[in-house]
Amino acid sequence: MAYHTDLRRIRPTGVAAAFGLALVLAAPGVANDPLRQLLISRICIACDLSGVVLTRANLEDADLTNANLAGANLRQARLPRAQLTQADLSHTNLQQAVLSAADLTGANLAGANLSQATLTGSELQDVNAADVNLERAEARNSNWYGSNLSNSRLDRAVFNHASLSATDLTNATFTHSQLFRVNFIGAQLAGADFTGADLRQALMRDAQMAGANFTDADLRDANLNRTDLSTARFCNTRMANGDISNEHCAELGLSPDRSTP
């Protein structure tokens, strides 16, 4: 498909508008045109919208449950409070999109671009977000419980107070991210890169951290109970008790003052 739209303010209101909407949706061709249906009603359940171009579209409160949006361009689209449960958003461009308080439970976000997107308060449980780009995303208070975020890029993102409990974050990168009080309980963090990350008061109990890199990270007051840090790497790392660890600076090719030898 190669749909394009700049119809960003179509939103019927009131009883008369609702009656008019019903007539429009019953008109010939509308039912068979998922894009028109979405723009008119903001309801397109299980629609095939793969590859559509909806840059800057206003889809506030839209219901796209189980919709196919694979490969679509939703750059800078507004989707606050949208229903996207079980939707296919694989390889979709959602750069700078607004998805605050949206429900993406069970969605497929594999390979999607969510850089600089807003996901504040969103529900993302059991999501497949492998290889997703979340660089500089704003995701405070979002819930990713049980999701797959392996090989994802979350550099310079803001995830304060988010839940990443029981997630797969193998080889994910969190360089210089804000992770204050994030819930990582039971998460798989093998090979994750937390260089320069703010992990103060993070809940990391029972997390798996084999080979994780905490260079320049701040772990003050983090809960590391039952967490195996034996193969994690530390250099200029502020530990949970406030002490600085330079245990692996030489292994990382760094000197304790963070300048290269």
N, C-alpha and C positions, 0 to 999 in steps of 0.2 A: 504494500500500500504506500501511497505517497500523498496522504492528506495534509493540508496546510490550513491553519486558522489563525486569525487574529481577533476572533470573536470572544473577548475576554469578560464581558459584562452581562452575558445573557443569563438572567436569573429571574424566573417568574415569581411573583408574589401575590398573595391575596387569593380570594375565592375565584374571582373572574379570571385571573391569570391561570389558576389551576385548571379551570374549565377549558380555557383556550389551549392550555398545554395538552390536555387529553385529546382535543380535536386535532392538534398538530401531530401528535404521536400516531393518531389513527390515519393520518393522511397517507396516500400511496407513496411508497418509496422510503418513508422515514424508518419504518421497522426494519427495512433491509439495509439501512445505512447507519452502522453503529456510531460513526463519528457525529453525524447530525443528531442522533438520539442522545448521545452524551452531552453535546453542547446545549441542546434544548432542555433536557430534563435533569442532567447531571446524574442519571441512573443508566448504567450499562453493564448489567450483571452478566458475566461469562461472555462478554463481547470479544471479538477478535479485532484488536486495535494494534496489532503488531506493526512496527515500523511507522506509526503515525508521527506527524510533526505537530506538537502542541506547545511550542515554546511560548513562555509567558502566559499560558492559558490560565484562566481563573476557574478552578475546579473545586472550590471550597465546598466541603460536605458531600462531595460526589460519592456515589456508591459504585465501585468498580470491583466488587467481590468476584473472585475467580476470573477476572478479565485477563486477556492475553495482550500485554504491552511490551512484549519482548522486542528489543531493538528500537523502541520508540524514543523520540526526542522530546523530553519534558523539561528542558533547561529553563530555569527560573519560573517554572509553573507554580501556581499556588494551589496546594492540596491540603490545607489544614482540616483536620477532623475527617479526612476522606476514609472510606472503607475500602481497603485493598487486601483483605484477607484472602489468602490462597492465590493472589494474583501473580502472574508471570511477568516480572520486571527484569529478567535477565538481560544483561548488556544494554540496559536502558540508560539514557543520559538524563540524570536528575541533578545535574550540577546547579547549585544555588537554588534548588527547589525548596519550597516551604511545605513541610510535612508534619508540622507540630500537631500533637494530639491525634495523629492518624493511626489507624489500626492496620498493621501489615502482618498480622499473625499468620504464620505458615507461608508467607510469600517467598518467591524465588527471586533473589537479588544477585545471583551469581554474576560476577563481572560487571556489575552496574557502576556507574560513576555518580557518587553522591558527595563529591567534593564541595565543600562550602554549603552543603544543604543544611536545613534546619529541621531537626527531629526531636525537639524538646517535648518531653512527655509522651512520646509515641510508644505504641505497643509493637514489638518486633520479636515475639516469642516464636521459637521453632522456625526461624527464618534460615534459608540457605543463602548466605552472603559471602561465600568463598570468593576470594580474589576481588572483593569490592574495594572501591576507592572512597574512603571517608575522610580524606585529608581536609583539615580545617573545618570539619563539620561541627555543628552545634547540636549536641545530643544530651543535654542535661535531663536527668530524671527519666530517660528512656529505659525500656525494659527489653532486653535481648535474651532472656532466659532460654537455655537449651539450644541456642542458635549456632550455626557453623559460620565462623568468621576466619577460617584458616587462610593464611597468606593474604590477609586484608591489610590495607594501608590506612592507619588512623593517625598519621602524624599531625601534630599541632591541632588536634581535635579537642573539643571541650565535652567531656563525658561526666562532669561532676555529678555525684549522687545517682548515677545510672546503675542498672543491674546487668552485669555480664556473668551471672552465676550459671555454672554448668555449661558454659559455652566452649566451643573449640576455637581457640585463638592461636593454634600452632603456627609459628613463624610470622605472626602478625607484627606490625611495626607501630609503636606508640611514641615515636621520638618527639620530645618537647610537648607532649599532650597534657591536658589538665584532667586528672583522674582522682580528684579529691573525693574521698568516701565512696568510691566505686565498689560494688559488690562483685568480687571475683571468686566467691566461694565455690570450690569444686571445679574451677575452670581448668582447661588444658592450655598451658602457656609455654609449652616446650619451644625453645628457640625464639621466643618473642623478644623484641627489642624495645626496652623502656628507656633508652638514652635520654636524659634530661627531663624525664616525666615527673609530674607532681603526683605522687601516690600517697600523700598524707592521709592517714586514717582509713586507708583502703582495707577492705575485708578480703583477705587472701587465704583464709583457712582451707586446708585440704586441696589447694591448687597444685598442679603439676608444673614445675618450672625448670625442667632439665635444659641447661644451656641458655637460659634467659639472660639477657644483658641489661644490667641496671647502672651502667656508667652515668654519673652525674644525676642520678635519680634521687628523689626525696621520699623516703619511706617512713618518715617520722610518725609514730603512733599507729602504724599499720598493724593489723592483726594477722600474724604469720603462723598461728598455731597449726600444728600438724602439717606444715608445709616443708617440703624437702628442698633446701637451698644449696645442697652439697655441690651441685654442678652449675649453679648460677654464677654469674660473673659480676664482680663489683670493682669499681674504680671511682674514687671521689663520690662514693655513694653515702648519703645520709641514712643510716640504718634506723630501725624502729625505735631504738633507745636513744637516738640522737647522735650516736658516735659516727665518725667517718670511717668507711672501709675502703682501703686501697689494695685489697688482697690480690686482685687480678690485673693490676695496671700493667705489669711487665708482660703478661700473657697477651694483653690487648694492644701492646705496643705503645702504651701511654705512660707518661710520668704522672705522679700524684697531683701535680699542679695543673694537669690537663693540657700541658704543652707537649708536643711530640719530642722524643729524645733527640 
